[in-house]
């Protein structure tokens, strides 16, 4: 971040009006700077108690409105007046609160803070933040003339000392301390700023990574104003290519990720530019037509995500998530349900345990490893073929073959043929590349139908359909590998021609006559599809999955807690396949 000079701390005063940086807390539009900052009665009102009396006086049960509002007001008043120790003392984790609130001033250089408390709902209290971020780079004069006499091309220091306004909404939750019975603000970093995860921090300074100008495949600029889903992806592109794209850094307020966030592959995030850098250019594979359509589709369905690929190359043409928060489409880790049967079917066909047009069992129940598995609505198919079982998504048709398989068979098939579960994709931004762990007994059987320990996201399942359509795994990518000479992942083998032909037949039949038929109605050409529903503990409805292809286009989507895939994710995927091209 470069060297920084701390902003001089302002002299504190107890006067209620904000003069020279002293802040008055506004609650319901009324200034409350004179409100007592200490919880409990005043010192003169306290009475001596014995240890037994104190223990018996520990409060339990739900918090009253007064307790919630008082705790919230005490915390916010102390925070905005710079009394970090007093603010931290009314939280559930004073050490973490002290560190982050101290950094809010010293590292993030946030001053002139005004907090406005909103109306509580239960224990949750919303509040708004208005402040100023100011930063004067260390040795600004010296840095203006780099060694060697070169003239700086960016604006990294031109306006850095000018303060910029910062405004956002946040919230806190008050809980009862189990030990003392006192109301406490349940501490999470997101209280300080909603984009913070626990362990993250806010820092203002000369950014180590120059900004980028991301372009679509046609040369148009990609922004999160035009494409709301791309926020985290643009952050990821900057983190990977900012120093390689030829830009110069500016001065910014950033979320700097901690260990837990980095483990989740979250990128640093810019919240405010104080001084613009000069962006470098990064061209992506995204199609403006398909990206706009994907954004429109997920906006109609809560908790939905979708990815569109070109099977012949692996290029990612569109990626979108409803809610514009965590990038489920690339980084989600969810049980894929029956869409995993595409991979399992290729395994069973190769091992001669199933054949598209041959008879195959589909009983109501099948017990394996101590678990009793059943089909949706406990249906059965008497005298049916494997193709009929695949099209109707019969669970027991797959579970019944578990006794014939080794524990690692499905894992090897996913890795060797579909390029999954090896954590080696080089897409251009952070991704989760699927997980098909080796399991045994009932868990191994459950994996065959996309449950157990199997985890995927729409990018992974779009790649599965792309592999079936093209006949070979081509690792998806968002930025051409020629940009940075990175090596793309490969699969060690392909399916036999016979297996591939049958797998395409299964998916084509499902698109025309099976559980995917309604969604795929009107999608013409060479098509194939598979639906999926994955039960999740605590959800009334399953996660709905859908993966499909049409010619040189493959797509997959998920709607969390939405219901059956054919009814939820299916229409999203089909609508994008109908557009074609890219």
C-alpha positions in Angstrom: 0.0 0.0 0.0 3.1 2.3 0.2 4.1 4.5 3.0 1.4 6.5 4.7 1.3 9.5 7.1 -1.4 9.2 9.7 -4.0 12.0 9.9 -3.6 14.0 13.1 -6.2 13.1 15.6 -8.7 15.9 16.3 -9.1 17.2 19.8 -12.2 15.8 21.5 -14.9 17.8 23.2 -18.1 17.0 25.0 -20.1 19.8 23.3 -23.2 18.3 21.6 -22.9 20.1 18.2 -20.3 19.0 15.6 -17.6 21.6 15.6 -14.3 20.9 14.0 -14.9 17.2 13.7 -16.7 16.5 16.9 -19.8 14.4 16.2 -23.3 14.4 17.6 -25.1 11.1 17.3 -28.5 11.5 15.6 -31.2 9.1 16.6 -34.5 9.7 14.9 -33.2 13.0 13.8 -32.5 14.2 17.3 -28.9 15.0 18.5 -27.9 12.9 21.5 -24.3 13.8 22.2 -25.1 14.3 25.8 -26.4 10.7 26.3 -24.5 8.7 29.0 -21.9 6.5 27.5 -21.8 4.0 30.3 -24.3 1.2 30.7 -26.0 0.6 34.0 -26.9 3.1 36.8 -24.8 6.1 37.7 -22.1 5.6 40.3 -24.1 7.4 43.0 -27.1 5.1 42.5 -25.2 1.8 42.9 -25.6 -0.3 46.0 -23.4 -3.0 47.4 -24.3 -6.6 46.7 -23.0 -9.9 47.7 -21.7 -12.5 45.2 -24.8 -14.6 45.7 -27.1 -11.5 45.2 -25.2 -10.7 42.0 -25.6 -14.2 40.7 -29.3 -14.2 41.4 -29.7 -10.9 39.6 -28.4 -12.1 36.3 -31.1 -11.4 33.8 -32.3 -14.0 31.3 -34.9 -14.1 28.6 -35.6 -11.8 25.7 -34.2 -8.3 25.7 -36.6 -5.4 26.1 -36.9 -2.6 23.6 -35.2 -0.3 26.1 -32.2 -2.7 26.6 -31.7 -3.0 22.8 -31.9 0.7 22.1 -29.7 1.7 25.1 -27.0 -0.8 24.2 -27.0 0.3 20.5 -27.0 4.0 21.4 -24.2 3.5 23.9 -22.1 1.7 21.3 -22.7 4.1 18.5 -22.2 7.2 20.6 -18.8 5.9 21.9 -17.7 4.8 18.4 -18.5 8.1 16.7 -16.8 10.1 19.5 -13.6 8.1 19.1 -13.9 6.4 22.5 -12.9 3.0 21.2 -12.5 1.3 24.5 -15.9 2.3 25.7 -17.5 1.2 22.4 -15.7 -2.1 22.5 -16.7 -2.7 26.1 -20.4 -3.1 25.1 -19.6 -5.7 22.5 -19.3 -9.5 22.7 -15.7 -9.4 21.5 -13.9 -6.3 22.9 -10.5 -7.3 21.4 -11.8 -7.7 17.9 -13.9 -4.5 18.2 -11.0 -2.5 19.5 -8.7 -3.6 16.7 -11.2 -2.8 13.9 -12.6 0.5 15.4 -9.0 1.7 16.0 -8.1 0.9 12.4 -11.2 2.7 11.2 -9.4 6.0 12.1 -5.7 5.1 11.9 -5.7 2.8 8.9 -8.8 3.8 6.9 -8.4 7.5 7.8 -12.2 7.9 8.3 -13.1 11.2 10.1 -16.1 13.4 10.8 -18.3 10.4 11.4 -22.0 10.9 11.9 -24.1 7.9 12.9 -27.9 7.9 12.6 -29.7 5.1 14.5 -32.8 3.7 12.8 -35.8 1.8 14.2 -35.0 -1.5 15.7 -36.6 -4.8 14.7 -36.3 -7.2 17.6 -32.6 -7.1 18.5 -31.5 -5.7 15.2 -30.8 -2.0 14.9 -30.0 -0.4 11.5 -27.9 2.7 11.3 -26.5 5.0 8.6 -23.0 6.3 8.4 -21.8 9.5 6.9 -18.1 10.4 7.1 -15.1 11.8 5.3 -12.0 9.8 4.1 -8.8 11.8 3.9 -5.3 10.7 3.1 -2.0 12.5 2.4 0.6 10.2 0.9 3.9 10.1 2.7 6.7 11.9 1.0 4.2 13.1 -1.7 6.6 15.6 -3.1 9.4 13.1 -3.4 7.1 10.5 -5.0 6.1 13.0 -7.7 9.6 12.7 -9.2 10.6 9.0 -9.4 14.2 7.9 -9.5 15.6 8.4 -13.0 13.6 11.5 -13.7 10.6 9.7 -15.2 7.3 11.6 -15.3 4.4 9.8 -13.5 1.5 9.0 -15.8 -1.1 8.2 -13.2 -3.0 10.5 -10.8 -2.0 8.5 -7.8 -1.1 11.5 -5.7 -2.7 14.5 -7.4 -5.8 14.7 -5.3 -4.9 12.2 -2.6 -5.0 14.8 0.2 -8.5 15.9 -0.7 -11.2 14.4 1.6 -14.1 12.5 0.0 -17.4 11.8 1.5 -18.3 8.2 2.5 -21.9 7.1 3.1 -23.4 3.7 3.7 -26.0 1.7 5.6 -25.2 -0.9 8.3 -26.7 -2.7 11.2 -25.9 -4.3 14.6 -27.7 -6.9 16.7 -28.0 -6.8 20.5 -28.0 -10.0 22.4 -28.0 -10.9 26.1 -24.6 -12.0 27.5 -25.0 -15.5 28.9 -22.5 -14.9 31.7 -23.5 -11.4 32.9 -27.1 -11.2 31.6 -26.2 -7.7 30.2 -27.1 -6.5 26.7 -24.2 -6.7 24.3 -23.7 -5.8 20.7 -22.9 -9.1 19.0 -19.6 -8.3 17.3 -19.0 -8.9 13.7 -16.8 -6.9 11.3 -19.8 -6.2 9.1 -21.0 -3.7 11.7 -18.2 -1.4 10.8 -18.9 -1.8 7.0 -21.3 -4.4 5.4 -18.6 -5.6 2.9 -16.3 -6.7 5.8 -16.0 -10.3 6.8 -14.6 -11.2 10.2 -10.8 -10.9 10.0 -10.9 -8.3 7.2 -9.9 -4.6 7.7 -10.3 -1.2 6.1 -7.3 0.5 4.7 -6.8 3.8 2.8 -3.6 4.3 0.9 -1.8 4.0 -2.3 -3.3 0.8 -3.7 -0.7 -1.9 -4.5 -2.8 -3.0 -7.5 -3.6 -0.6 -10.3 -7.2 -0.4 -11.5 -8.3 -2.2 -14.7 -10.8 -1.5 -17.5 -12.4 -4.8 -18.2 -13.8 -5.3 -21.7 -16.3 -7.8 -23.2 -15.4 -9.9 -26.2 -16.5 -7.1 -28.6 -14.4 -4.3 -26.8 -17.2 -2.8 -24.8 -16.5 -1.8 -21.2 -17.8 -4.0 -18.4 -18.9 -2.2 -15.3 -21.0 -3.3 -12.3 -23.3 -0.4 -13.0 -24.3 -2.0 -16.3 -23.8 -5.6 -15.2 -24.5 -5.8 -11.4 -23.4 -9.4 -11.1 -19.9 -8.6 -12.2 -18.7 -6.7 -9.0 -16.8 -9.6 -7.4 -15.5 -10.7 -10.8 -14.1 -7.3 -11.7 -12.4 -7.3 -8.3 -10.9 -10.7 -9.1 -9.7 -9.5 -12.5 -8.1 -6.5 -11.0 -6.3 -8.5 -8.3 -4.9 -10.9 -10.9 -4.2 -8.6 -13.8 -3.9 -5.1 -12.3 -0.1 -5.2 -12.2 0.2 -6.8 -15.6 -2.2 -4.7 -17.6 -0.1 -1.5 -17.7 -2.0 0.8 -15.4 -0.8 2.9 -12.5 -2.2 2.7 -8.9 -4.4 5.4 -7.2 -5.3 6.1 -3.6 -8.3 4.2 -2.4 -10.3 3.0 0.6 -10.2 -0.8 0.4 -11.4 -3.9 2.1 -8.3 -5.9 2.7 -9.1 -9.5 3.1 -8.1 -11.6 6.1 -7.2 -15.3 6.3 -10.7 -16.6 6.3 -11.8 -14.5 3.3 -8.7 -15.5 1.4 -9.5 -19.1 2.1 -12.9 -18.5 0.6 -11.1 -16.9 -2.5 -12.5 -13.4 -1.8 -10.6 -10.6 -3.5 -9.8 -7.2 -1.9 -12.5 -4.7 -2.7 -12.3 -1.0 -3.5 -15.0 1.1 -1.6 -13.9 4.6 -2.5 -11.4 6.2 -4.9 -9.7 9.3 -3.4 -7.3 9.6 -6.4 -7.8 7.8 -9.6 -5.1 5.6 -11.0 -4.6 4.9 -14.7 -6.4 1.7 -15.6 -4.9 -1.0 -17.7 -7.1 -3.0 -20.1 -8.2 -6.6 -19.7 -10.3 -8.2 -22.4 -12.6 -11.0 -21.3 -14.6 -13.6 -23.2 -18.0 -12.3 -22.1 -20.7 -11.8 -24.7 -22.5 -8.4 -24.1 -25.8 -9.9 -25.5 -25.7 -13.0 -23.3 -24.4 -11.2 -20.2 -27.2 -8.7 -20.4 -29.8 -11.5 -20.8 -28.3 -13.5 -17.9 -28.5 -10.4 -15.7 -32.2 -9.9 -16.6 -33.0 -13.6 -15.9 -31.5 -13.8 -12.5 -33.1 -10.5 -11.5 -36.4 -12.3 -11.8 -35.6 -15.2 -9.5 -34.2 -14.8 -5.9 -31.0 -16.8 -5.1 -30.4 -17.8 -8.7 -27.1 -18.1 -10.6 -26.3 -19.1 -14.1 -23.2 -19.6 -16.4 -23.0 -19.9 -20.2 -20.0 -21.5 -22.0 -18.9 -22.2 -25.6 -18.1 -26.0 -25.6 -15.7 -25.8 -28.6 -13.3 -23.5 -26.8 -14.2 -23.3 -23.1 -14.9 -19.5 -23.3 -17.2 -18.2 -20.6 -19.9 -16.1 -22.4 -22.0 -15.1 -19.4 -22.1 -15.3 -15.6 -24.8 -13.9 -13.3 -26.0 -14.1 -9.7 -29.1 -12.7 -8.1 -28.4 -10.4 -5.2 -24.9 -9.4 -6.5 -23.1 -10.6 -3.4 -21.2 -13.9 -3.2 -20.3 -15.3 -6.6 -22.2 -18.6 -6.3 -21.9 -19.2 -10.1 -18.1 -19.5 -9.9 -17.4 -20.1 -6.2 -20.5 -21.8 -4.8 -20.1 -25.3 -3.3 -23.5 -26.9 -3.4 -24.8 -30.5 -3.8 -25.8 -30.7 -7.5 -28.5 -33.3 -7.1 -29.5 -35.3 -10.1 -27.5 -33.2 -12.6 -24.6 -35.3 -11.3 -26.3 -38.3 -13.0 -24.7 -37.1 -16.2 -21.3 -38.0 -14.8 -22.6 -41.1 -13.1 -24.3 -42.4 -16.3 -21.0 -42.1 -18.2 -19.4 -44.3 -15.5 -22.2 -46.9 -15.5 -22.2 -47.1 -19.3 -18.4 -47.5 -19.5 -18.5 -50.3 -16.9 -21.3 -52.0 -18.8 -23.7 -51.6 -15.8 -26.2 -49.7 -17.9 -27.1 -49.1 -21.5 -29.5 -46.5 -22.9 -32.1 -48.9 -24.4 -31.6 -51.9 -22.2 -33.8 -52.8 -19.3 -32.8 -51.3 -16.0 -34.2 -51.5 -12.5 -36.1 -48.5 -11.0 -37.7 -49.7 -7.8 -39.5 -47.5 -5.2 -36.7 -48.2 -2.7 -33.2 -49.4 -2.5 -31.2 -49.9 0.7 -27.4 -49.7 0.7 -24.9 -49.0 3.5 -27.7 -48.9 6.0 -29.6 -46.1 4.2 -32.9 -46.6 2.5 -33.1 -44.5 -0.7 -36.3 -43.7 -2.5 -37.5 -41.8 -5.6 -39.3 -38.5 -5.6 -43.0 -39.3 -4.6 -41.8 -42.9 -4.3 -42.5 -43.7 -7.9 -41.1 -46.8 -9.7 -40.7 -47.8 -13.3 -41.5 -51.5 -14.0 -39.8 -53.0 -17.0 -38.3 -49.7 -18.1 -35.0 -48.9 -19.8 -32.1 -46.9 -18.4 -33.0 -44.1 -20.8 -36.5 -43.9 -19.1 -34.9 -43.9 -15.7 -32.5 -41.1 -16.6 -35.3 -39.0 -18.2 -37.5 -39.3 -15.2 -34.6 -38.9 -12.8 -35.0 -42.3 -11.0 -32.6 -42.3 -8.0 -32.8 -46.0 -7.3 -31.7 -46.8 -10.9 -28.3 -45.4 -9.9 -28.2 -46.4 -6.2 -28.9 -50.0 -7.2 -25.5 -50.1 -9.0 -23.5 -49.0 -5.9 -22.7 -52.6 -4.9 -20.9 -53.0 -8.3 -18.7 -50.0 -7.9 -15.4 -49.3 -6.1 -15.4 -46.4 -3.7 -13.1 -44.2 -5.9 -14.8 -45.0 -9.3 -17.0 -41.8 -9.4 -14.1 -39.6 -8.2 -11.8 -41.0 -11.0 -14.5 -40.5 -13.6 -15.1 -36.9 -12.6 -11.4 -36.1 -12.6 -10.2 -38.1 -15.6 -13.1 -37.4 -18.1 -14.7 -34.2 -16.9 -11.7 -32.4 -15.4 -13.5 -31.8 -12.0 -12.3 -32.0 -8.4 -8.6 -31.4 -9.0 -8.5 -27.7 -7.9 -6.4 -26.7 -10.9 -8.6 -24.6 -13.1 -7.0 -21.3 -14.3 -10.1 -19.3 -15.2 -8.7 -15.9 -14.7 -10.6 -15.2 -11.5 -11.1 -17.3 -8.3 -13.3 -20.4 -8.8 -14.3 -23.5 -7.0 -13.6 -26.4 -9.3 -16.0 -29.0 -7.9 -15.4 -31.7 -5.4 -16.1 -35.5 -5.7 -14.4 -37.0 -2.7 -13.8 -40.7 -2.3 -16.5 -42.0 0.0 -17.8 -45.4 1.1 -21.0 -47.3 1.8 -24.1 -45.1 2.0 -22.2 -41.8 1.3 -20.7 -43.3 -1.9 -24.2 -44.3 -3.0 -25.5 -40.9 -2.3 -22.7 -39.4 -4.4 -24.0 -41.2 -7.4 -27.1 -38.9 -7.4 -25.3 -35.7 -6.5 -25.7 -35.8 -2.8 -23.3 -37.1 -0.1 -20.0 -35.1 -0.3 -20.4 -34.0 -3.9 -20.2 -30.3 -4.4 -20.6 -28.2 -7.5 -21.6 -24.8 -8.9 -23.1 -23.6 -12.2 -19.7 -23.2 -13.8 -18.8 -26.8 -13.0 -22.2 -28.2 -14.3 -22.1 -26.0 -17.4 -18.7 -27.6 -18.1 -20.2 -31.0 -17.7 -22.8 -30.3 -20.4 -20.1 -28.7 -22.6 -18.0 -31.9 -22.3 -20.9 -34.0 -23.4 -21.6 -31.7 -26.3 -18.0 -31.4 -27.6 -16.9 -34.9 -26.5 -13.8 -33.5 -24.7 -13.2 -31.5 -21.5 -12.1 -28.0 -22.3 -11.4 -25.9 -19.1 -13.7 -22.9 -18.9 -11.9 -19.5 -19.0 -12.8 -15.8 -18.7 -9.5 -14.4 -19.9 -7.6 -15.9 -22.7 -4.6 -17.9 -21.5 -2.5 -16.1 -24.2 -2.8 -12.9 -22.0 -0.5 -14.3 -19.3 0.7 -17.6 -20.7 -1.0 -19.6 -18.0 -1.7 -23.3 -18.5 -5.3 -24.5 -18.6 -6.3 -27.7 -16.9 -6.9 -30.8 -19.0 -8.6 -34.2 -18.5 -6.4 -37.3 -18.8 -8.8 -39.2 -21.1 -12.1 -38.9 -23.1 -15.2 -41.1 -23.2 -15.3 -43.8 -25.8 -17.4 -43.0 -28.9 -20.0 -45.5 -27.7 -20.4 -44.0 -24.3 -20.5 -40.5 -25.6 -23.2 -41.4 -28.1 -25.4 -43.0 -25.4 -24.9 -40.1 -23.0 -26.0 -37.6 -25.7 -29.0 -39.8 -26.4 -30.0 -39.8 -22.7 -29.7 -36.0 -22.5 -31.6 -35.5 -25.8 -34.4 -37.8 -24.7 -34.7 -35.9 -21.3 -34.9 -32.6 -23.1 -37.7 -33.9 -25.4 -39.7 -36.2 -23.2 -38.3 -36.2 -19.6 -38.2 -33.8 -16.7 -36.5 -31.1 -18.8 -39.1 -31.1 -21.6 -41.2 -28.2 -20.4 -38.3 -25.9 -19.9 -36.6 -26.9 -23.2 -39.8 -26.4 -25.2 -38.9 -24.1 -28.1 -35.1 -24.8 -27.8 -34.3 -26.3 -31.2 -31.3 -27.9 -32.8 -28.9 -30.4 -31.3 -29.9 -30.3 -27.6 -29.6 -32.2 -24.4 -30.5 -31.4 -20.8 -30.7 -32.8 -17.2 -32.6 -31.5 -14.2 -31.7 -31.8 -10.6 -33.1 -31.1 -7.1 -30.8 -31.3 -4.0 -32.3 -31.5 -0.5 -30.6 -29.2 2.0 -31.1 -29.4 5.8 -33.2 -26.6 7.1 -34.7 -25.7 3.7 -38.4 -26.2 3.0 -37.7 -26.5 -0.7 -34.7 -28.1 -2.4 -32.1 -26.3 -4.5 -33.2 -26.6 -8.1 -30.6 -27.3 -10.8 -30.6 -27.4 -14.6 -27.8 -28.1 -17.1 -28.2 -28.2 -20.9 -26.6 -27.6 -24.2 -27.7 -26.4 -27.7 -25.2 -26.6 -30.4 -22.0 -24.8 -29.4 -23.6 -23.4 -26.3 -23.8 -25.0 -22.9 -25.3 -23.6 -19.7 -26.2 -24.5 -16.1 -28.0 -22.7 -13.3 -29.2 -23.2 -9.8 -32.0 -21.6 -7.7 -31.3 -22.1 -4.1 -34.4 -23.1 -2.0 -36.4 -22.7 -5.2 -37.9 -26.1 -5.8 -37.5 -28.6 -8.7 -34.9 -27.7 -11.2 -37.1 -28.0 -14.3 -39.5 -25.4 -12.8 -36.9 -22.9 -11.4 -33.4 -23.0 -13.0 -34.7 -24.6 -16.2 -36.4 -21.5 -17.7 -33.3 -19.4 -16.9 -31.0 -21.7 -18.8 -33.4 -22.4 -21.7 -33.9 -18.7 -22.3 -30.2 -18.2 -22.7 -29.8 -21.2 -25.0 -32.6 -19.8 -27.2 -30.5 -16.7 -27.8 -27.7 -18.7 -29.3 -24.6 -17.1 -30.7 -22.6 -14.9 -28.4 
